[in-house]
């Protein structure tokens, strides 16, 4: 019987195409779960199911019923929220996946810090505070520089550095508006200076396989932490890379992650590596297009699907050479009228693609309130340095024309 994949796709994701394409490549049966009922459901009852992603256990029950008619072989979530739903479904249907507590721990920044600190994984000193608490009082007691961060947002939304009490109170006001719920908590952390890398991995039966380590050559010193360039392979010395991998392995174990993709952010300085965050999902946005594996250049999505379905994985070895992506910085606040220079940017040497994902008329919101990059630039070359330079040169060709809102 052909295996059937259940793919959990939030309506607002860039990732749908890559995953659906990978499923097609694999020739498996596909059921797409999304939050809103589709008019297509009547014509394609095995191919579509509606789930409330905010209620993982109810979603799991719906899938258990659905699977009586259409047996499911594997389940994959594509982002932070659906990773939890995938874990609940995997547990209920005895499929490959993470235990719910592990997916939850990866999602909740405070729970994650507690577990990591409790297992001796190096993490910044942290405190949990309530948004409703008097910020002046908190500001007097914390040590600077510090970082304020919401518990359950992603893509650096609402993550703000403060260097003194005045900055803390201002940052708190912005965070409060972003979080929008007065009874929510937030973290106040020690700011860890240093160089940041991202580690992309696949956990197979509790064992972490490193798929790529990305350098982030632009300094991320705040006050906001907008990502820009990711380049792999990392130029970090081998011994340090080893300690970065070991730190991530310990974090995977501490959180109880057993299966599937992880994306970790780490910093290192003279005190060694620091685990900033580990998510039980693949790299975000369209960035996964940077990674290709084996002789045939299979995609990250295909590897993730194969693992979830228990199909053999031909290779976890990234292709030779260097590759990189630039998450195009948000050019300012305003309504996007047009982007000039795209053809010139695409024509630059080593540049593989320039994808503008923002639509004309779309309102661009800078960090920390916003987090949607207006597009992505991809490049490949022999060395990380030339890839990085190509990304910068292509970006310099782009001109974003904004209308005031
Ligand atoms: P998110 O899940 O929203 O991306 P993170 O916790 O990963 O939130 O933080 C986003 C970015 O902010 C990190 O990649 C890092 O650059 C920066 N950052 C977060 N916490 C710290 C910290 N304690 N010290 C230094 N930088 C930090």
Boltz pocket constraint, residues with backbone or C-beta under 6 A from the ligand:
constraints:
  - pocket:
      binder: B
      contacts: [[A, 124], [A, 147], [A, 149], [A, 153], [A, 154], [A, 155], [A, 156], [A, 157], [A, 159], [A, 189], [A, 190], [A, 191], [A, 192], [A, 193], [A, 196], [A, 220], [A, 225], [A, 265], [A, 276], [A, 277]]
      max_distance: 6.0
